[in-house]
Amino acid sequence: MSITQIKEMALALPVEQRVDLAQPLWSSLENHPSDITGDEAAFQDELKRRDQEMSADPSSCSSHEEVMTEARRRIGS
């Protein structure tokens, strides 16, 4: 069975079963950071950089409420 066939079968499942399938798959990725390659590795590097920046100067960060308020303002709702 190919990965394409597996994806098609998984996507055909009801939502609850897709969640049951997705959760252990997602968790398995957290245990293997060395398997991350390419753009994903760059993304992880960026996350680490931002985390260090926020830890060094928490006042430079926006709260969730501030981010949501700005997002709503930008989309006009």
C-alpha positions in Angstrom: 0.0 0.0 0.0 1.4 3.4 -1.0 1.5 6.5 1.2 -1.0 8.1 -1.2 -3.5 5.3 -0.6 -3.0 5.5 3.1 -3.6 9.3 3.1 -6.8 8.8 1.0 -8.1 6.2 3.4 -7.2 8.3 6.4 -8.9 11.4 4.9 -12.1 9.4 4.2 -12.5 8.5 7.9 -14.9 10.4 10.1 -13.5 13.4 12.0 -13.3 11.6 15.4 -11.3 8.7 13.8 -9.0 11.1 12.0 -8.3 12.8 15.4 -7.6 9.4 16.9 -5.1 8.7 14.1 -3.5 12.1 14.1 -2.8 12.4 17.8 -0.3 9.5 18.0 1.2 10.4 14.7 1.8 14.0 15.9 3.2 12.8 19.2 5.6 10.5 17.4 7.2 13.5 15.6 8.0 15.2 18.9 10.2 12.3 19.9 12.4 12.6 16.8 13.6 16.2 16.4 16.7 14.9 14.5 14.4 13.7 11.7 13.4 17.3 10.9 15.0 18.5 7.6 15.0 21.4 5.3 12.5 24.1 5.8 11.2 22.4 9.0 14.7 22.7 10.5 14.8 26.4 9.6 11.4 26.8 11.2 12.5 25.2 14.4 15.6 27.4 14.4 13.3 30.5 14.1 11.1 29.3 16.9 14.2 28.9 19.2 15.5 32.3 18.2 12.1 33.9 19.0 11.8 32.0 22.3 15.3 33.3 23.3 14.4 36.8 22.2 11.2 36.8 24.3 12.9 35.3 27.3 15.6 38.0 27.2 13.0 40.9 26.9 9.4 39.9 27.8 8.3 43.5 27.4 9.0 43.3 23.6 6.2 40.7 23.3 2.6 41.3 22.5 -0.1 39.6 24.6 -2.6 37.2 23.0 -5.3 39.9 23.4 -3.1 42.6 21.7 -2.4 40.2 18.8 -6.1 39.4 18.4 -7.1 43.0 18.6 -4.6 44.0 15.9 -5.7 41.1 13.7 -9.4 42.1 14.0 -8.5 45.7 13.2 -6.6 44.6 10.1 -9.4 42.4 8.8 -12.0 45.0 9.7 -14.1 43.0 12.1 
